[in-house]
């Protein structure tokens, strides 16, 4: 059965609007306009609401584990990803040879035109691997933090040699330090060839200092736009960084310092006199920025915004900033007050799902089998969030206004997923429902609503849903999946 556009729109609106069938004649209005946050979660499962923020979409086994251990216990377990067996995901990634290659090997591998390898191969494998980890990894909070830091230290794989260098950055910078120490993460990022190429630091020299990296290091990576630095500080820091570049020939793609390109003069950054010292000049500033009180506030506020929303309580942000400072930048310790105090039942304000979260949550919650291949990457490209594809240094935006105007591709994805029309991705709805013992239309509706929205719909709304789909017969599960995934409620987490 092919779901008509009119029925699809009515179904999607009914799935989350909580209104009667007679009130849904203009149902398209629930989807066509910019989605609005709801006053409170229309579900009783507080664990689902919390996990919807802490994972890429809560699966039933995760909901059960969190309910049994308590939310605090589940969070503590997730904050220790090294103790979570993720061998199945690791095995899945072995088909991507580029993930473990050194920079010069990646460059050579990507240049084998006669072996179907080109500039697109390395970023394609990295993007597939990233999605597979988000979908299948049991270390969900860790993967959420990998995405957070990938945006914080954004690098577009589409710029210059970043097409292969970003793979190394992901492996050597972001992933090892995602739940580690911010000083170590910042230090690794500052020495990352991908970052130096992306922000044009590799071409900066004493005659023409390039200010891009110096500016973004303070504005986006540490102090924030209102962090108290000046344009003079940017210029002086840019002088400190002259000579930081990337090898081009032997051992291509590795960091190197070229003293002949370095400005050996005295500099003053943030009121501190920097004596001539070559590579150590900029490293001294990096260490100072990592420990700066302004950095503590900036990182604490950004973490709170990611998990709690832009209006996170200032008192909570202040506690997180103090922990950041007292712990020397320990990311896990800084997260604890944000997650344990902020992610509490009834305290969460809904956030609009970014495209990756929307797609991955649908796949996870429906237990989909996917290779995360080109068709799925094309869906994300149309939605506007191809991993590692944001061109500017600020990373993909995390507010509803940036995404709520592009709903048509979301509806198209919902239909394609439900109808099995997405190559490389399947959902075994029959098996999913059989394991739950769902046989009647009412049981099927309840089970799918519970999987995707956290709880069965109220009786009146369930009746209205079934009235809309009418004589769907054996196609009822697919029709309901399409409507629920496209519903306004599923766009929020």
N, C-alpha and C positions, 0 to 999 in steps of 0.2 A: 504494500500500500504506500503510495506517495502522498505525503501530507500536503494539503493545499495551503497556500500562503495565508488565506484568511483563517483557517482552522489553526494553523501554526501560531499566528499572532494572538489569537484568542486564548489558545492553550497556554502560551508562555506568560501572558498577563495573568491568567487565572492561577497559574502555579504559585505565584507569590503575592498577588494583590490581596487575596483574602476577601474577595467580594463575591456577590451572587451573580449567577449567569445573566440575569436580566440587566445588571449594571455594566455588562461588558461588551455592549455593542460597539463602542469606540475603543476596543481593547488595544488597538495599535498605538494609542497615545501613551500607554505605559512603557512602550519600547522606543518610540520615535523621539521622545524628549530626552533631555539629559537626566540620567537616573538620579534619584534623590536618596540620601541616607534615611533609614528608618529610625524611629525614636528608640526602639529597643529590639533586641533579637526576638523574632517571633518563634522561638523554640524553647523547649524546656532544658535541653541538653547543654549545660554550661561548659562541659568538657569539649563538646564539638565547637562551640564558639571560640574557646581559647586555642584549640589545636588548629582551627582555621587560620589563626594568626601566626602560629609557631611552626607550621609545616606548609608544604605546597598542596595541601588538601588532605584532610584527615581520613585515613582508611579505617575500616571497622576494627582491625587488630590494634591500631594505635589508640583508638577511642577506648577500647577495652583495657589496654595496658595503663592508660592514664587514669581510668576510673578505678582500677585496682590499686595502683601505687599512690594515687592522689596526684593532683596536678603538679604540686611541688616536687614530689618524688620523680615524676616523669621528666620534669625540666632538669633536675639534677642529673639524671641518667643521660639525657641528651647533651648536657654540657660536658660530658666525658665521652666523646665519640670514639676515642681510641679503645674503649671497653665494649663497643657494640660491634658484633660480627657483621661485616658487610661484604663477605666473600662472594656472594652471588652477584652483586653489582660489579665488583672488581673483575669477575670472570666475564661478565657481559662486555667489559671495555677492552678486552684483550684483542679484539678485532681491529682496533685503531692503532696502528703502529706509530703514528706521529706523536702520540701522547707522551712517549718516553724518549723521544729523540732529542739530542742536543741541538743547539741553534744552527750550527753549521751543517749538521746532518739534515735538519728540516729544510734548510735552504736548498741543498743539493737534491733532496727527495722531491721537493716541489717544482724542480726545474726539469724533471724527466718527462718532456712533452710526448715522447713516443711510448711511454708507459702509462698514458692516461693520467698523469700527475701534472698539476699546474698550480697556479697561485690560489685557486679555490679549494684545493684538497685539504690543506692543513686547517684552515678555519672551519671547513665543513665538518671534519672529524671532531674538532673541539666543540662545535655547537651541538652535534649529536651526542657526544659524551656528556656534555653539561645537562642536556635534557634528560638523558637516561638516568643520570645521578639524581636529578630532581624528582623523577617519577618513581624510581625503584629503590633508592637508598634508604636504609633504615636509620641513617644518621640525618634525620630531617632538619633539625635545628642547625646543624653544621652547614648543610647545603643552603639554608636560608641566609646564613652569615656569609657564605662564599658569594652569594649573589649581592648581598649588601656591600661588601668590600669591593666587588667588581664594579659596582656603580660608583662607590666612593673614590676609588682609584681608576676611573674609567679610562679605557684604551679601546679605540675602534680598530678592529682587525682589518678594516678596509683602507687604512692609511699606510702607504709605503711598505716598508719591511715588517710592519706590524702583522701582516698576513701570516707570518710564521713565528715572529717573536712573541705574539700574544699567547701562544701555546706554552712557551717557556715561562712567561710571566704567571700564567694561571697555575702551573705546576710548582714553580719555585718561590713565588711571592704570595699570591692570594691564599691558596689552599693550605700551605703549612702553617700560616699565621692567623687564619680566620677566627680561631678561638684561643689564640696565644697572647702575645704581648704587643701592644700597639707600637712601642719603640722598635721592635724587631720588624714589624710589618712596614712601618714607615721607612726604616733603613733599607729593607729589601726593595721596596718600591723605588726609592731614590736611586738605587744602583741598577734598576731594571732596564736593560736595553730597549724593551718595548716602550716603556714610559719615556725614555730619553728621545727615542725616534718620534713617538706620537706628539710630544710637545716641543719638537724641534731643538732640543737641547744638544743633540749630537752635532749640530752645525754651528753651535755657538763658540766664538773664540774671543780673544782679548781685544781685537779690533772692532768686533761687532757682537757684543753680548746679546744673546736672545733672552728676553724676559719671560717667555711663556711658562716654562717650568717653575721658575722662581715665584711667579705670581700665583699659579695654581697650587703650589706647595703650601702657601700661606692661606689663600682664599678658600680652597676647596678641600685640602687634605688635613689642615691643622687648625688655624686660628678662626677661620670663617671670614665672611666679607666685612664684618664689623669688628675684626680682631685687634684693632689698634695699630696696625702697621701702616706705613705710608708708601707712596710711589718711590720715594728715595730708598726705602728698605728693599723694595722689589729690585730696583736697579743695582743696589749694592750686593744683594744676594745673587743676582744674575752674574755679577763679576766673580763672586766666589765659585760659581759653578762652571766658569769657562774651563775648557779642557776635558770636561766629562763627556765622553763620546763612546762610540761603538766600533768595534773592529769590523773592517770591510773585506779583508782578503783571507789570510790564514786565520782559522778559528772565528770565522765570520759570525757576527751576532753576539759577541761577548762584550761585556763592559771593559772599558779601558780608560786610563787617564793620560792625556797628552800634555806634558808640561810646557811644550812649545806654544800651545794655544792658550795657556792660562795667564790671566792677569795677576801679576805678582805684587800689585800695589796693596796698601793698607785699605781695609774696608770697615764700615760701621753698619751693623745690622741690628735693628731693635735696640739701639743705644749701646751696643757692645762693640768695642774695637776688635777687629779681626786682623791679627798680624799675618804677614805672608807665611803660607804653610802648604801651598799646593793643594792636593786633594783633601787634606785634613780641614781646610777652611770651611768648605760647605758641609762636611760631616759634622763639624762642631755646631753649626747652625741647625742641622737636622736633629741632633740630640737635644738641643735647647728647645726646639719647637715641639718635640715629642713630650717633653716634661713641662711645657708651658701651661699655666692655669687656664688660659684661653682655649687651648686645645682640649683640656679636660671638659670644659663646659660645652664646647662645640660638638665633640664626639658623643657626650652624654645626651645632649639634646637631639642629635640626629638618630641615635639608637632608640630613644623614646618615641620619636616621630615615626620611625619604621614600625615599631610594634604596637604603639598605643594611639598614634595619630598626631597631627600637628599641634593639638592643644593639650598635650600631656602636662600633668601638674608640675608647676615649677619646683615644688618641694621635692618631688621624686627626681626630677632632673638634677637638682642640687645634690641629693644623696648619691646619685650615680656618679656625678662629677667628683665628689669627695672620695669615693671609692677608687675611681680612676687614678686620682692623684696619690692617695695613700698606698695603693698597690703597685705603683710604678707603671701604670698603663695596662694592667691585667684585664683582658677583654672579658673573660668569663666572670671575674669578680664584678666588673662594671655592669654586666648584663643581669646579675642576680636581683638587684633592687628593681630594675625595669620589669623583669619577667615575673618575679615572685610577688611583688607588691602591685605592679600595674596591671598584669594580665590576670585579673580576678573576676569571678562571676558578677555580671551586672555592671562592670566598670568599663567594658570595651565599647568604643564608638565605632560603628562599621566603617571600613575603608574599602574603596572601590578597587577591585582586582585589576592589576596590570595584566596585559595580554598573556605573558608567560604563566602567571599564577592562574588565570582563567583556564587556559588550555590544559596545563599540567594537573590542576585540581580535578577537572572533569575526567581525565585519564586515570588518575589515582583512585578516585572515589568509585569509579565504575570497574576497577581492576582490569583496565585495558591492557592488551598486549601490543607493543609498538616497537619499531626499530628506530623511532625518532628521526627518520630519514628525510630526504628532500621534500616530500609532500607536507610533512608536519612543519618543517622549516619555512616552507612557502606560506603556510597559514600564519605563522608568526610574523613573517615579512609583511603580509597584507594587514595584519593587526597593528604593525608598527613597532614590534619589539623583538627583532631578530637578535639573539644573544651576541654581544660584542659588536653591535652595529650602530650604536649611538655616536654621532659624529663629534659632538662637543664634549669638553672635559667634565661637565657636571653630571654625567650619567643619566640613565633613563629617569624621567620624572616619576614621582610617587604621590600624585594627587589626582582626584577624579577628573578635574577639568582637562587634563592632558589626554584622557582616554575615552571619556564618555560620549564623545561625538562620533566615534567610529564603531557603531554597533552592528552594522550590516555584516561585516566579516565574522562577527561572533555568532550571529544567527546561522550563517552559512556553515560554519564549523559545527554547530550543534546538529544541523540536519545531516551533514556528511558523516559525522561520528555515529549518529543514530542509525543511519541507513547503510553503514558499512561501506561508504564510498570514499574513504580516506586510505589510499594505498599504503600498506605497511602497518596499519593500525586496525585492530579488531576488538570488539567487545562481546564477550560471551554472555549475553543477557539471559539465555535459557539456563545456563549453568548457574549464573548469579542468583536467579530467582528460585531455581530448584533447591539450591543449598539452603535457602531461607525458608523453604516450604511455602512460597507464595504461589497460589494457583488461581484464586478468583480475581476479577478485576480490582476489587477493593484491596485485596492483599498485595497485588502487584503495585498498585498506586502507593500504598503505604510504604512498601519496601524501597521503592525508588526514591520517594520523597525523603525517607530516612537517610538513605545513602548520600543524596546530593544536597539536601537542605537541612539535614540534622534531625528531623522529626517528621512523623506523618502529618499530613494536612488535617485541619479540622474537618469534621464530618461534612459540613455544608460545602466547604471548598472542594473536598474530594468528590462529592456528588456532582458539583459543577464541572470539574475536570473530566469526569467520565462522561458527562452529558456532551461536552464539546467533542471528544474523540469519537463518540457515537459507535458506529459499527466497525471499529478497528479490528476486532477479532484477534487473530494470532499476532497482528502487528501492534497490538496495544503497548507492549513494552517499548518498542522503538519510537512510537509516537509520543509516549510520555517522556522518554529520555530527551527527545528533541525539544519539547516544550520546557522541561525543567532546566536543562542546561542553558537555554536562551532566556530564562525568566529573569526579571529584575533582581530577585533575591540572590540568585546564584552569581550575579556580577559583583556582589559585595562579600567581604570576609570580616 
